[in-house]
């Protein structure tokens, strides 16, 4: 996409509040706190809680909107439900390469479950790389073609905002028959900000203000690497529109390609994940972090506080990792799965992600919260995607 960008702003009105609109799912918990609304993941709709393997309390809220359940723990092992679920291994499906964000995420949870002995059945991993919208295609396959897919034996990794908005950038309903209401985004466990990464020898050096000034005056000389339709890129396009920057958008296949090009000095800038930017440390510069706290790993970067100097909205942008199942999976099974993944996220081996991935915060969302955020993304960010020319109707 080339030409002048419109200044587009997400609409408000959801129960989450202004800072937790569509783009912002990665930092929804902090956003709700900003608005004065409680988002403490230790309280479910009914106020009930469940005792985790380590003796702490965590909620488990059924998918349908509010019934709390209390899965039973015996000697640190989550016991099967009276129905017998689960009686077979549970599979965590990653729709990207093993070393990707999703691949690392599912492995960290599997390791936490195994080391703590949380599950009465084996927990396995299946890497099934797919293109844009792949998580929803995987869910459709699980539900229609795999034994136990309608019971919750296969959990598909997703990022809430990215997956919910995929419906707007790909013909997913036409291809799979699924709509947003068919999906239960039943849990999210961590949040990571996006970053702006530029080439090392750029004329603006390592200064964000110099980048903004240069990019506003010389936008059509700058190459911006973008994965069309990817939520990371959509968030980046939105940020550029707010600052009045109109570069040349250069489509790339994936984040690995864009990061490698920036590190090699072959393009000017891209929006990427914080962990991916670290891989190009010393060969690139991170100038901006889409959060209010700037990780020490990016000493040259500014956070959202810098937006006030430009009169630009300070809206957190990033990745919220979690799992989804089809909405036909029984509520009690979803509740059991939430308890298992929540307990895994309490383990030290999983909490170590906070020290190894810049900016990552471990925050467990209840099923109600995760689904509300998915609906917020789908509803409130549709017009932004249309204004940017990324909507499937415009392809």
N, C-alpha and C positions, 0 to 999 in steps of 0.2 A: 504494500500500500504506500502510495506517495501522495503528495499534495498536503494542503493545510489540514491540520487536525482541529476538531472541535473541542472545546472544553466541556467535558462530560462529567457529571456528578451523579453518584448513586442516589436513588430516592430513599427516603426514610419511611418510618411508620411500622416497622416490625416490632415484635416484643423485645428484641435484643437492644435496640437503641442505635444512635447514629454511628458510633465507632465499631459496631459489630455488623455492618452491612456487608453483603456479598463478598467483596474482596477480602474481608477482614477475618475470615473464619480462622485463619491461623492464629489470631490473637483474640479470639472471642472472649475468653475468660477475663483477660485484662480489660477488654473493652466494656464488658458488662460492669466491671467494677468502676470504670470511669463514669458510667451512667447512673451509678448508684444501685444497680440491680444485682442481686446476688447471683453468682455463677459458681459458687463453691461446689466442687464435684463431690463433696462428702455429704450432700443433701439431695435426696431424690424427691420426686413429686410428692410422695406421701410423707416424707420426713423419715422414713424407715431406713435402716442400714443393715449391712451384712458384715459379719466378722471375717476378715481375710486371714490367710494362712499365718501371717506374722502377728496376728492379734489386733491389728488396726481395723478401723471400720471404713467401709466403702459402700455406696449405694448400688443397687441393681434395680433398674426400672424397666418394666415390661415395655415392649415396643408400642403397644396400642395407646399409650398416653396415660400412664399414671399408676398402674397397679404395681406396688412394690413386691418383691419376692425375696425369700431368704434361703438361698442355697446352703447346703450343709457342708461343713468342713470337719473332717476327722483326721487327727494327726497330721494336719497340714495338707491334706488331699481333698480336693473338691469332690464330693460324692455325687454319683449319678442321680438323676431325678427319679421319682417314683415310676415314671413312664418307662424308665430304662435308658433314657438318653443321658450321655452318649454310650453306645455299646461298641462302636467302631472308631478307628483313628479319625482325627480331625485334621484337615488339610488347610494350610495357609497359602493362598494363591497370590503370587507376585506376577504382575503383568508386564514386567520389565526384565532387564538383565539381572543376573545374580548380584552384581556389584553396584546396582543402582540404588537410589533412595529407598525404593520399595523393597528391593532385595535385602538390603542391610537391615531395614526395619523389621521385616518378618523374621529374619534370623535372630535378631536381638530378643524378640519375644519368645521364639521357640527355645532359645538357650535359657532364658529366665524360667520358663515353665519346666524345662527338663532338670536344670540344676536344683530347683526348689522342690521338685516332685509334686507339682500342683495338680496335675491332671491324672485321672484314673485310666485314660487311654493315651496312646501315642499321639503326638502332634507332629505332623509332617509338613514339608514345604514343597510346593510345585512352582517352578519358574516357567511362566508362559508368556514370553514377550509378545506384545501386540502394539498396534498403531494407536493413534489418537482415539480416545473413547474406548480403549481396550478393556478397561475394568468393567464397563457395562456389558460389553460383548461377552466377557468371561462369565459374568453373573448370569447372563441369559443361557449360556451353555451349561453352567452348573445346574441351573434350575430345571432345564428341559431334558438334559441328556445324561446327567450323572446320578448314580444311585445315592440317595440321601441328600441330594441337593436341595430338596424342599424341606429338609429337617434341620439344616444347619451344620452339616458335616464338612462343608467347604466354605471358608471365609475368604472373600476377595478383598485384597488391599485396595484402599482408595485414599485420595486426598479430598476432603469434603468440598471445597470450593471448585477445584478442578473437575471433579466428577460431576457435580451438580450442573455446572455450566457447559459441560460437554454436550448436553442436549441442545444447546443453542448454536454450537459450532460444527456439529456433525449430524448427519441424518440417522441418528441412533434409533429413534422410535420406529422409523420406516424399516431399518435393517434388523432390529431385534424384537420389536413388538412391545418393548418396555417403555414405560413412562416414569416420571419421577416418583409418583405415588406407589410404584411397584417395588421401590427400593427402601430397605431399612438400613440407614446409616447408623448402626447401633452403638458404635463407640469410636472415639478418637482419643489418643493418648499423649501426643506431643505436638508442639508448635514450633516452627522455624521460620525466620524472616527471609524474604528475598533480598538480594543485594544488587547494586549496580557495579559491574566490573569493567574497567577500561584498560586499554593497552598501556604498557609501561612507559613508552617514549612519547606520549601524547603532548600536544602544546599546552594543555591545561595542567600538566604535572599531576600532583596528588592532591589538588585542592578542589573541593566541590563547587565553591562559588565561581572559580575560574572556569570549571566545566560548564556550568549553567550559562555564564556570559558568552563563552566561545560557541557553545552549541546553539544558542539563540541567534547569534549573528552568522553562523556558518553551517547551519543544520544540513543543507543539501550537499555539503562536502563530506559529511560524516556517514559512516556505514554502521548501521544498527542491526545486529544479528538477531533474528526472531524466529521462533517456531510458531507458525501461523496457527491460531486456535488454541495453543497451549495456554493454560491459565497464567503461568509465570510470564509469558509474553504479553498476554492481555493486560495483566497488572502493570507491566512495564510501559505498554502503549498508553495506558491511562495516566501514569505518572508523567510521561513526556507531554501529553496533552495539557496537563495542569500547569506545567512550567513553560508552555509555549514553544516547545522544541519539535522541529519537523525534519528528522534526518532521512536518509535513504534506508528503507527497510530491506534487508537482505535475508530471504528465507533460508533456513538451514533445516537439516533433517532432525537433529536432536541436540540436547544440551551439551553432549560430549563434543560434537563438532564445533559448536559456537565457542565453547570454552577453550578448545585447542587453538582456534583461529585467533582469539584474543591474546592468548599466551604467546603465540608466534608473531604477534604484531601485524597480522594480516587484515584485521578489522578494528574498528574504533571502540565499540562498547557493546555490551549485552546485559540483560537482566538474568540472573541465575540464582541457584540456591547457595546458601552460605557454605555448606560442606564442599560443593563443587568448586567454589572460588578458592578454597584453601589448597586444592590440588594444583592451582596455578600460582601459588605463593612465590614471590620473587620474580615472576614473569608477567605480572599484571598488578593493577591497583584497584582496590575496592573503595569507592568514594562515598557510597550511600547505603545505609541499612534501613529496611522498611520496618523499623521498630523504634521504640523510645529508648531502649538500652543498646548501646553499641558494644559488641563483643571485643575484648582486648585483642583478639586476633586481627582486627582491622583498625589499626591505630590512626590511619588517615581518614577514616570514614566519619560522616555525620549521620545522625539519626533523624527521626521525624521532628524533633524540636526545631531543626533548622528551617522547616517549612514556614514558620511564622514570619521569617524575614521576607518571604516572597508572597505572603498572603495566600498560600496554598493549603488546602485541607491536609491535615495530618492523619491519614488513615493507614493503619498497619496492614501490610500485605505479606502473605507467606503461605506455608504448607502446613496443613493439619493432617497427620497420618492416622489412619484408623482402618476399620473393616466394615463391610456391608454384606448383607444377605438379602434374599428375596423377602418381600413383605409377607409371604405366605408361611414362612418359617414360624412355628408356634411360639407365642410370647414366652412361655416358660423356658423353651430352649434358648431363645435370645437372652433371656435373663441369666441363664446359666453361663452362656458364653461371655456375657459382659463381666460376670464375676471372675471368670478365669483370666481374661485379658487384663482386667483391673488389677488382679493380684500379681500378674506377671510384671506389670508396670511399676509395682512397688518394690521389686527386687533390685539389689545393688547393681547387678550386671546390666540391667536395663537403665537404671538411673545414671549409669556411667555415660550415657549418650549426652547428658548435659555438659560434661567436661570434654567430650571429644568432638561435638558438632557445635560450631559457633552459633550462639544465640538461641539454641534449642532449649525449650522449657517443657518439662514433663507435666502435663495437665490432663487428667482423665475427665472426659465429658460423659454425662449420662446419655442414655439412648434418647431421651426427650430433648436434651440440649443439642445433640448432634443432628438429629432430624430437623429441629427448628432452624439450625444454622444452614443446613442444606437447602431448605425451602427459601430462606432469606437470600442465599446466593442465586438460586434459580430465578426468583422473582425480581429482586431489586437490581440485579446486574444485567438483565436482558437488554435494557435500553443502552447501557454502556457498550455492550458488544455490538449492538446494531450501529451505534454512532461511530464505532471504530471500523465498521465494514467487515467484521468477522462473522456475522450471523450466517447460519446455513441458508437462509432465504436469499442472501445476497451472493451466494457462490455460483 
